[in-house]
Amino acid sequence: MNTLQEFDSEDLYMRHAVDENPDDKNFFMHVHERCEIFYFVSGNAAYLVEGAEYLLEPGSILIMRPAESHRAKILGKGNYERYAINFSISVIDNIDPQRRLMKAFFDRPLGRGNLYLPAEFKDDNMSQIFSEMCGGADDYEKRLQILTGLILLLNSINKVFLNRGSSEYLPPQSVSEKMVSYVNTHLFDKLSVSILAEHFFLSASQFSRIFKQATGAAPWTYITIKRLTAAREKIHSGFSAQKASESCGFEDYSVFYRAYVKYFGHSPQKDIT
């Protein structure tokens, strides 16, 4: 991967990158604790978001809220170029405390209505907005450029969201989408692949295969990452590590601790504020 531009701070991140020879094996399912706006410049790719698959065309925008799983799916050769912006909700709360610009992120089911096509932004030059966000002589100016562009993007996305029909946000329809929805609904319950497979009248291997095709991750990997992300959020909000692990479905604290260190690279205690 060739990173053309990058800005990183505690509550705001932006990257412009390109892979000249992308390999699908190098792209994994992941989640963020922040919101994300993804802008697709070029390539041959689709995007998996919570069991839904979106085909991308140049100029496509995807939005993901915190803990909404996603993964790029490389379909063929061609430069895979994109921008990604990750921002904490607190960044917007300072400007829009009522969160009116965040409706597109939160007023919809997981994995529904994530994709915005270029034709929907008739009067907005989205490419220019992203390009101008990469300017700035120093960190202060770079942050200012990104924040200015971010508000323009959120305003444009929000207008399209409000003008869309309800068909974009219907409940999950396919078997794979229903699987992902069910797991999220019961994320902190006592779960196993066999229990989930039985609920959908499938063998464990059938369930695992369909689930991984839909999300880009094996069922237990998906569940663990989701639980860890939720637990970390609870720790940030004041929960003890023990209480956070218990409330997020981990029955054994030592299992939680090892998984936390492996995924985040440090112990839960480091995230206690």
C-alpha positions in Angstrom: 0.0 0.0 0.0 1.2 3.5 -0.9 0.0 6.1 1.5 -0.2 9.4 -0.4 -1.4 11.5 2.5 -2.1 10.9 6.2 -3.2 12.8 9.2 -3.6 11.2 12.6 -4.8 12.7 15.9 -6.7 11.3 18.9 -10.2 12.2 17.5 -9.6 12.6 13.8 -7.8 10.5 11.1 -7.6 10.8 7.4 -5.7 8.8 4.8 -5.4 8.9 1.0 -3.9 5.6 -0.2 -3.5 3.5 -3.3 -2.6 -0.2 -3.9 -1.2 -0.8 -7.4 -1.6 -4.6 -7.1 -4.2 -5.2 -4.5 -4.6 -8.7 -3.1 -7.9 -9.6 -1.5 -6.1 -11.7 1.1 -4.6 -8.5 2.6 -8.0 -6.9 3.4 -9.7 -8.0 6.6 -13.0 -7.4 8.4 -12.5 -4.7 11.1 -14.5 -2.2 13.2 -13.7 1.3 14.5 -14.7 3.1 17.6 -15.2 6.2 15.4 -17.4 7.0 12.5 -15.9 6.5 9.0 -16.5 8.1 5.6 -14.9 6.1 2.8 -14.4 7.5 -0.7 -13.7 5.2 -3.6 -11.5 6.7 -6.3 -10.7 3.7 -8.5 -10.3 0.0 -8.7 -12.3 -3.2 -9.0 -13.8 -3.7 -5.6 -16.9 -4.2 -3.5 -17.4 -3.5 0.2 -18.9 -5.8 2.8 -20.7 -4.0 5.7 -22.5 -6.2 8.3 -23.4 -8.9 5.8 -24.5 -6.5 3.0 -22.3 -6.4 -0.2 -22.0 -3.1 -2.1 -20.5 -2.9 -5.5 -18.4 0.3 -5.9 -18.0 2.7 -8.8 -15.6 5.6 -8.9 -17.0 8.4 -6.7 -18.9 6.0 -4.4 -19.1 7.0 -0.7 -19.6 4.6 2.2 -20.4 5.5 5.7 -20.0 3.4 8.8 -20.9 4.2 12.4 -18.8 3.0 15.4 -18.6 -0.8 15.7 -20.2 -1.4 12.2 -18.0 -4.1 10.7 -16.7 -3.6 7.2 -14.2 -5.0 4.7 -13.0 -4.2 1.2 -13.4 -7.1 -1.2 -11.0 -6.9 -4.2 -12.7 -8.3 -7.3 -9.9 -7.9 -9.9 -6.8 -6.0 -11.0 -6.5 -2.2 -11.2 -5.2 0.5 -8.9 -7.3 0.5 -5.7 -7.3 4.1 -4.6 -9.4 5.5 -1.8 -9.7 8.1 1.0 -10.8 7.2 4.5 -11.8 9.7 7.3 -12.4 8.5 10.8 -13.8 10.9 13.4 -15.0 10.8 16.9 -18.6 11.9 17.5 -17.3 14.5 19.9 -15.7 16.3 17.0 -19.2 16.9 15.5 -20.9 17.5 18.9 -18.9 20.7 19.3 -20.5 22.0 16.1 -23.8 20.1 16.0 -24.8 19.1 19.5 -28.2 17.9 18.3 -26.4 15.6 15.9 -28.7 16.5 13.0 -25.8 15.9 10.5 -25.3 12.4 11.9 -28.7 11.0 11.1 -27.4 9.0 8.1 -25.0 7.2 10.5 -27.4 6.4 13.3 -31.0 6.5 12.0 -30.8 3.2 10.1 -30.2 -0.5 10.8 -26.7 -1.9 10.8 -25.5 -2.6 7.3 -28.4 -0.8 5.6 -28.1 2.3 3.4 -24.3 2.6 3.7 -23.6 3.3 0.1 -24.0 6.7 -1.6 -23.5 6.8 -5.4 -22.0 9.8 -7.2 -25.2 10.4 -9.1 -26.9 11.2 -5.7 -24.6 14.2 -5.3 -25.7 16.2 -8.3 -24.6 19.6 -7.1 -21.6 18.7 -5.0 -18.1 18.1 -6.2 -17.1 15.4 -3.8 -13.8 14.7 -5.4 -12.7 18.3 -5.0 -13.8 18.3 -1.3 -11.6 15.2 -0.6 -8.7 16.6 -2.5 -8.8 19.9 -0.7 -8.9 18.1 2.7 -5.4 16.9 2.0 -3.9 20.4 2.1 -2.2 22.4 4.9 1.3 23.5 5.8 1.3 22.2 9.4 -0.8 20.0 11.6 -3.1 22.8 12.7 -3.8 23.8 9.2 -4.2 20.2 8.1 -6.8 19.6 10.8 -8.6 22.7 9.9 -8.8 21.7 6.2 -10.1 18.2 7.2 -12.8 19.6 9.6 -13.9 22.1 7.0 -14.3 19.4 4.4 -15.9 17.0 6.9 -18.8 19.4 7.6 -19.4 19.8 3.9 -19.4 16.1 3.4 -21.8 15.5 6.3 -24.1 18.1 5.1 -24.2 16.6 1.6 -24.7 13.1 2.9 -27.4 14.2 5.2 -29.4 15.9 2.4 -29.3 12.7 0.4 -30.2 10.6 3.4 -33.3 12.8 4.1 -34.4 12.6 0.5 -34.1 8.8 0.2 -37.1 6.5 0.3 -37.6 4.0 3.1 -36.7 1.1 0.7 -33.0 1.7 1.4 -33.5 0.8 5.0 -35.7 -2.2 5.0 -34.8 -5.0 7.5 -32.2 -7.6 6.3 -33.6 -9.8 3.5 -31.0 -12.4 2.6 -30.1 -15.4 4.8 -26.6 -14.0 5.4 -27.9 -10.6 6.4 -30.4 -12.2 8.8 -27.5 -14.2 10.3 -25.5 -11.0 11.0 -28.5 -9.2 12.3 -29.3 -12.1 14.7 -25.7 -12.2 16.0 -25.7 -8.4 16.7 -29.1 -8.7 18.5 -27.8 -11.4 20.7 -24.1 -10.3 20.8 -23.7 -10.5 24.6 -25.8 -13.6 25.1 -24.3 -17.1 25.5 -23.3 -17.9 21.9 -21.5 -20.6 20.0 -21.3 -21.5 16.3 -23.4 -24.6 17.0 -26.1 -22.6 18.7 -26.2 -20.1 15.9 -26.2 -22.8 13.2 -29.1 -24.7 14.9 -31.2 -21.5 15.0 -30.9 -21.2 11.2 -31.3 -25.0 10.6 -27.8 -25.3 9.2 -24.7 -27.4 10.1 -21.9 -25.5 11.9 -19.8 -25.7 8.7 -22.6 -24.3 6.5 -23.3 -21.5 8.9 -19.6 -20.6 9.2 -19.1 -20.6 5.4 -22.1 -18.4 4.7 -21.2 -16.0 7.5 -17.6 -15.6 6.5 -18.6 -14.9 2.9 -21.0 -12.2 4.1 -18.7 -10.5 6.6 -15.2 -11.4 5.7 -14.6 -13.0 9.1 -15.3 -16.3 10.8 -18.3 -16.1 13.1 -16.3 -16.4 16.4 -13.7 -13.9 15.1 -16.5 -11.5 14.3 -18.2 -11.9 17.7 -15.0 -11.5 19.6 -14.0 -8.3 17.8 -17.4 -6.8 18.3 -17.4 -7.8 22.0 -13.9 -6.4 22.5 -14.8 -3.1 20.9 -18.0 -2.8 23.0 -16.0 -3.6 26.2 -13.4 -1.0 25.4 -16.1 1.6 24.9 -17.5 0.7 28.3 -14.1 0.9 29.9 -13.7 4.4 28.4 -17.0 5.4 30.0 -16.0 4.3 33.5 -16.6 0.6 33.8 -14.0 -1.6 35.4 -12.3 -4.0 33.0 -14.0 -6.9 34.9 -17.5 -5.4 34.7 -17.0 -4.5 31.0 -15.9 -8.0 30.1 -18.9 -9.6 32.0 -21.4 -7.2 30.4 -20.1 -7.9 26.9 -20.5 -11.6 27.0 -17.0 -12.8 28.3 -17.5 -15.5 30.9 -13.8 -15.9 31.7 -11.8 -12.7 32.5 -8.5 -14.3 31.5 -9.9 -15.1 28.1 -11.1 -11.5 27.8 -7.7 -10.2 28.9 -5.7 -12.2 26.5 -8.0 -11.4 23.6 -7.9 -7.7 24.5 -4.1 -7.5 24.5 -3.9 -9.4 21.3 -6.4 -7.2 19.5 -5.6 -3.8 20.9 -1.9 -4.3 21.7 -2.2 -3.4 25.4 -4.0 -4.4 28.6 -7.5 -3.2 29.5 -6.0 -1.2 32.4 -4.3 1.2 29.9 -7.7 2.3 28.7 -9.1 3.1 32.1 -9.4 6.9 32.4 
